[in-house]
């Protein structure tokens, strides 16, 4: 199975953005943990804020997954 030029361009962009994925993962995880600590310290029973924290942490997890995929693609590209 051959890759056409659009697929190669997409893979190259994904590989170039791996630093951004790692940065966004770290920042969103830190922000989610900070908001979670603030939520428990202030003893505010706002469930909407807790849902927002969960979404931020899930976003950090998704960015970490994208980082891992781009690192693997970079290794495969080097083998090719």
N, C-alpha and C positions, 0 to 999 in steps of 0.2 A: 504494500500500500504506500503510495507516494503522497507527499504533502504538496499542495499547490502553494503559490506565493502568498495568498491571504493567510493560510494556516501558518506558514513560516513567520510571517510578520507578526501574527498574534502571539506565537510562542516566544519570539524575540522580545516583544513588549512585556510579556509576562515575566520573563527572566530578568529584564532590566528593572522591574518594579519590586523585586524581592526585598530590597532594603526598606521600601515604603511599607510593605506588608508587615515586616517585623516591627518597625517603628509604631505603626498604628495599633498593632497587637499589644505592644508593651504599654502604650499610652492609654488605650481603652481599658486594659486590665487594671492599671493603676487608678484610673478615674473611677471605675466601677467599685473597686475595693475601698477607695476613699469615700465614695458616696454611701457604701454599705456601712462603714464604720460610723459616719455621721448619722445615718439613719438609726443605728442602735444606740449611739450616745445621746442623741436628742430625744429618744423615746417617742418620736412622732409616729403615730399609727396611720400614716398616709400610705395606703397600699399602692397607689399609683407611682409613688417614688420607688417603691420596692420593685415593681414591674419594670420601671425604667432601668434600674440597676441590673436586673437580669438581662435585659436586652443589650445593655452596654457590654456586659461580660460575654454574652453570646457573640457579639460583634468582634470582640477581641479573639475569641476562639476561632471564628471564621477567618480572620486575618492571619492567624497563626497557621491554619491549614493551608491557606493560599501561599504563605511563605514556604512551607514544607514542599508543596507541589512545585513551586518555581525553583527551589534548590535541586529537587530531583530531576526536573527538566534540564537544568543547567548541566548536571552530571551526564545525562543521556546525550545532550548535545555535544559534550566534550568527547564522548565515546564514538560519535558518528563522524 
